[in-house]
């Protein structure tokens, strides 16, 4: 509950605060640089630093155990047991009506048009829920190629099946995005299964020939 209260405060501060802290929570206990966040959010490193300092003070004010540690590669933020999981942070970001849509319109357009082409759909590039989901994933550090890979994987599995209706932005680019990204396309699974079957067949054949030689 404390973390949700924290994000309500973050949202009230505007787009840049929300995006910075979504990235920070997606990388808890992992080193991340100010430059990386600066590039993703489109603000200066000094601004990023100020937003993080502000957030650390708010977390402490709310009674959340937290720590900011500088290291060779950047900094690491740790939050105590009161923290919710990063996928829940993403849900907060996506559902918050106060969170402005990040201006990634060119990338969003490419993603939606690619989905329409591959899945034979006609989704609008202006749909607010689609933009909100895509922006949340972009804030977590995913690239255009990651979005295209997820589309390719799920199209290979769901197109022309009862699951085809799930080839939609809110499903593909929601909180299961990372799980989808790590799946294999259907044709790769079939190829792998075929290779295994061939290997077993060859092994059985060799074993049979060796058995025949032993009996002679």
N, C-alpha and C positions, 0 to 999 in steps of 0.2 A: 504493500500500500504506500510505503514511503517513497518508493521509486516512481510510482504512478503520480504521486503528488509532485515529485521532482520534475517529471516531464510535463505536468500541467504548467509549472513555472517556466520551463524551457520554451514551451509552445507560445506562451504569452510574450516572449521576447522576440519572436519572429523566426523567419526562415533559416537564417544562418545559424542561429543557436540550435535549432532543431536538428539541422543536418550535421553539424559538428558533433553533437552528443549522440546521435544515432550511430555515427561512425565510431566514436569512442566506445560505446557499449557493444558494438559488434566486434571490437578488438580488445575486450577486457583481458588483463593479464598478459597481453602481447605488446611488444614494442611497435610503436607507430610514430612516424615523423610528422612534425608540423607542416613540412612541405607537402606530404601526401594529402593531408586534410585540406591544406590551402588550395591545391590543384583541383580536388574533387568538389569543393564548395565554391571556389571562385573568389576567395577573399585572401587578404595578406596573412602571412604567418603571425604577425603581431596581433591581428584581430583574432585569429584562432587561439593564440595563447591567452588573450584576455577572456575569451568565451569559456575556455577550460578552467581558468582560475575562478571565474564567476561561478561556474557549475560546482567546483570543488567546495566552495564556501557554502553554497546552497545545500549540498549533500550533508555537510557537517551540521548545518543549522537544523536540518531535518532529523539528525541523529543517526545518519547512515555512516557506518565505518568505511572509510575510503582512504586511498593513498595515491599520490602522484610522485613518480620516481623518474628522474632524468637518466638516460643511459647513452651509450655510444651512438646508437642509431636514432634516438629521438627521446621518447618517453613512454612510460607504462602507467596505466591507471588500473588500480585494483579496487574492488568494491566488496564489502562484507556480505554475509549470508542474506542480508535484506534484499539484495539485488534480484531482479527477475531475469529470466533467460533472455538471450539476445533476440530470439524469434518473437518473444512477447514484446520486446521493445519495438520491433518492427510493426507489430500489430497496433501498438499505441500510435506510432507514426502514421500508419496508413489510415486509421479510423479517426484521427484527430481532425475535426472540421476546421480548426484554426491554423493548421499547417499549410502554408502557401506552397503552391506547386513550383518546384525548382525549374528554372528555365533551361531545360535540356530538350527543347522542342525538336531540334534536328535529329537527335539520336532517337527520341521517342517515335518520330515519324518513320525513320528507317526500320525500327523494330516492328511497328504495327504493319507497315507495308510488307515486310518480309513474312510476317505471320499470315497476312491475307493471301500472299502469293503461294506459300507452301501448303496452307490448310484450306485453300479455296474459300476464304471468308471475306467479309466486307466490313471489318471493324473500323470505327472512326478514330482518326488520330487525335481528335479533340475530346474524347471521352475522359471525364474527370477521374473516374475510378481506375482506369487503365494507367493514366498519367501518375496517379498517386502510388500505385504498386510499382511501376517502373522506376520512379524517382526514389522510392525506398530502397530498391535493390542497387541503384546507381550509388546511392549514399553509402551503401555497404561495400562498395568497391568493385562491383561487377562491370564488365566491359560489354561493348556491342557484340563481340564474338561470343561471349557467354550467353547472351540472350538468343543469338542465332543457333547456338548449339542446343540449348534447351528446346527451342522450337523444332529443330531437326529431329531430336531424339523422340519427343512426344508425338510428332506427326508420324514418324516411322512405326510407332506403337498404337496410336489411337485412330489414325485416319481410316475411314471406311469400317469402323467398328462401333459398337454401342457407346464407347467412350468419346466419340468424335465431338460431342457437344462440349466437352471439357477443354477443347482446343481454343481457349479464350484467355484474354489477358489476365483477368483476376485469378484464374487457376494457375496458369503457367508461371506468372511472375509474382505469386504470393509467397507465403512464408515457407513453402516446400521447394522453393527455387533451387537451393543448394543441393537438395536431395535429387531433384530432376537432373541437375547439371552433372552429377556423378553416375548417372545411369548410362547403360550402353544402348546404342540404337538397335532396333529389332534385327536388322540384317546382320549386325556383328554378333548378336547372340546366336542366331541361326548358324552363322559361319563357324563360330566356336563349337557349337554342339556337333556340327558336321565333322569338324576336325577331330573332336574327341571320339566320335563314332568310328571314323576311319582309322585312328590310332589303335582303338580297341580291336578292330577287325584285323589289322596288320599283326598286332601282337598275338591274337588267337591263331592266325595262320602260321606264324613263325613257331608258336608253341606246338601246333599240330604237326608241323614238319619235323621239328626236333623230336617229338614223341615217336613219330614214325621211324626215324633214324635209329632211335634207341631200341626199337623192337626188332630191327633187322639183324 
